[in-house]
Amino acid sequence: MGRNNERNIKKHNDKLHKAQDKAKQAVIARKEKLKEIIKKFNEDKKQEE
């Protein structure tokens, strides 16, 4: 069984792309949470004034 046959290449690429998509989603989720935290922080600051 060769390492560079089509099936193994496809399996590797699918695994790689899945990992990349997961990382990308994590970054997006982190940014969304940060936006919410900043928004809440700013609202709290306005109430204090």
C-alpha positions as CSV (number, residue, x, y, z in Angstrom):
1,M,0.0,0.0,0.0
2,G,1.6,3.3,-1.1
3,R,1.4,6.4,0.9
4,N,0.6,8.7,-2.0
5,N,-2.4,7.0,-3.4
6,E,-5.6,9.0,-4.2
7,R,-7.6,7.6,-1.3
8,N,-4.9,8.5,1.3
9,I,-4.4,12.0,-0.2
10,K,-8.2,12.7,-0.1
11,K,-8.5,11.4,3.5
12,H,-5.5,13.6,4.6
13,N,-6.9,16.7,2.8
14,D,-10.4,16.1,4.3
15,K,-8.9,15.8,7.8
16,L,-6.8,19.0,7.2
17,H,-9.7,21.0,5.9
18,K,-11.9,19.9,8.8
19,A,-9.2,21.1,11.3
20,Q,-8.8,24.4,9.5
21,D,-12.6,25.0,9.5
22,K,-12.7,24.2,13.2
23,A,-9.9,26.7,13.9
24,K,-11.6,29.3,11.7
25,Q,-14.9,28.9,13.6
26,A,-13.1,29.2,16.9
27,V,-11.6,32.5,15.9
28,I,-15.0,33.8,14.7
29,A,-16.7,32.7,18.0
30,R,-13.9,34.4,20.0
31,K,-14.5,37.6,18.1
32,E,-18.3,37.4,18.7
33,K,-17.8,36.9,22.4
34,L,-15.3,39.8,22.6
35,K,-17.8,42.1,20.9
36,E,-20.5,41.1,23.4
37,I,-18.2,41.7,26.3
38,I,-17.1,45.1,25.0
39,K,-20.7,46.1,24.4
40,K,-21.7,45.1,27.9
41,F,-18.7,46.9,29.4
42,N,-19.6,50.1,27.5
43,E,-23.2,49.9,28.7
44,D,-22.0,49.5,32.3
45,K,-19.7,52.5,31.9
46,K,-22.6,54.6,30.6
47,Q,-24.8,53.7,33.6
48,E,-22.0,54.7,36.0
49,E,-21.8,58.3,34.6
